[in-house]
Amino acid sequence: MFTRSQYSVLMSRIMEKRDKIQVISGPRQVGKSTMVKQVLQASPIPYMFETADNVPAEASSWIADTWATARARMQMDKVPEFLLVIDEVHKLANWSEAVKKEWDTDTFNDLPLKVVLLGSSRLLLKNGLTESLAGRFELIRMPHWSYNEMKEAFGFDINQYIYYGGYPGGASYVKDERRWRKYVKDSIIAPAIEKDVLMTKTIYKPVLMRQLFELGCAYSGEELSLNKMLGQLQDAGNVTTLAGYLNTLGEARLLCGLQKYAQDLSRRYNSVPKLMTYNTALLSALSGTTFASTFTNPKAWGRWVESAIGAYLLNWADELGYKVYYWRERDDEVDFVITYQRKCWAIEVKSGRRSANAGLSIFREKFHPHQTLIVGTGGIPIEEFLRWNIEDFLQG
């Protein structure tokens, strides 16, 4: 049985004395529910696992009723502690206020009823946590699957990972690309956009949001100004609307626009975004190409490689607390710049996509980074870099 690293984190925390609600956060189809069920099967603490998936959103009393059932079972079984797990909690209206009320009641009564919450919408969870539950929870982040995880769990080689990305549910379909592509579009992209994103915030132009996501995936690894994006989108909009939608897609861990690195913060915010997917499966599923045709096209494959490196860096940014940028000055560029604890690292990806440029040396002269490195041809092998522990790298 394969377990992700978050398994041991959650197991350790639920074995501690009751203190905080444990919230499992992450994008769709990364194994949040599976990980929690693995912990429940191995934990000695009696538990109750309930899902709000089919509960009407207006059924505001459901959380209170479920909580009361957990308390009753704890009392009748005469156990010293009990664990309540609620899945898809974000689908209920005012869920965070209801959770706050029940949690605070147990805290006041010194009842050792521990709680784990999880849901498929990272955005809806985030909104509820910041609104009502501040100071009452700990977040366990589950990012997209890394190369190490896909290799260990499903036997992916480096090229498979670069193209098919890190969705465990689609791993068994990679030999049937049409089926794999349908899975990613129907089971990941469609619900992520239509349920998670469009239901989270007021999106006045849902068609524009979908078009922006598809365009952004098509241009992953490329710089594209918001004005140029508008020129390629069919639905009318403006730069401010696009910037807001791109930020929302980034919060959902689907697609982001990297800012250009500069010491002047205003120049960063006003820069042309470099589009980057959080999982190369999104790029591949919407590309209209096959693995074979992409892998044998050096220019195209270079963009997939750069997107895989970018996705790896982005997926650990929240957990480790660093920022990811890019840098360009005329024709010279650096693919990724990481800033952490007042230091910066410059990373250039080389995979036959383009000829060498003087970007790293110019960046070194201008900004004096803590370290510069080349990933790919002439530097650290791509497979080796994608297996690195980023935390160890930043501490080096």
URDAQUI-V923879 format. One line per field, one symbol per residue. ss: DSSP state (H for helix, E for strand, C for the rest). phi: phi as a letter, one per 40 degrees, with the letter a starting at -180 (. if undefined). A space follows every 50 residues. Layout:
ss: ???
phi: ???
//
This chain:
ss: CCCCHHHHHHHHHHCCCCCCEEEEECCCCCCHHHHHHHHHHHCCCCEEEE ECCCCCCCCCCHHHHHHHHHHHHHHHHCCCCEEEEEECHHHCCCHHHHHH HHHHHHHHCCCCEEEEEECCCHHHHHHHHHHHCCCCEEEEECCCCCHHHH HHHHCCCHHHHHHHCCCHHHHHHCCCHHHHHHHHHHHHHHHHHHHHHCCC CCCCCHHHHHHHHHHHHHCCCCECCHHHHHHHCCCCCCHHHHHHHHHHHH HCCCEEEECECCCCHHHHHCCCCEEEECCHHHHHHCCCCCHHHHHCCHHH HHHHHHHHHHHHHHHHHHHHCCEEEEEEECCEEEEEEEEECCEEEEEEEE CCCCCCCCHHHHHHHHHCCCEEEEEECCCECHHHHCCCCHHHHHHC
phi: .cbcccdcccdccccccdabccbcbiccfbgcccccccccccccccabbb bcdbcddccccccccccccccccccccfbcaabbbbcfcccccfcccccd cccccccccfccccbbbaacbccccccccccbbdgbbbcbcbcccccdcc cccbgcccccccccgbbcccccbccbcccccccccccbcdccccbccccc bcbcbcccccccccccccbdgbcacccccdcbbcccabcccccccccccc ccfbabbccccacccccccccccbcaccaccccccbcgbbdcccccbdcc cccccccccccccccbccccgbbbbbaaafccabcabbbafgbbbbbbbb agcaccbcdccccdccbfccababbhdgacddccccbccccccccc
//
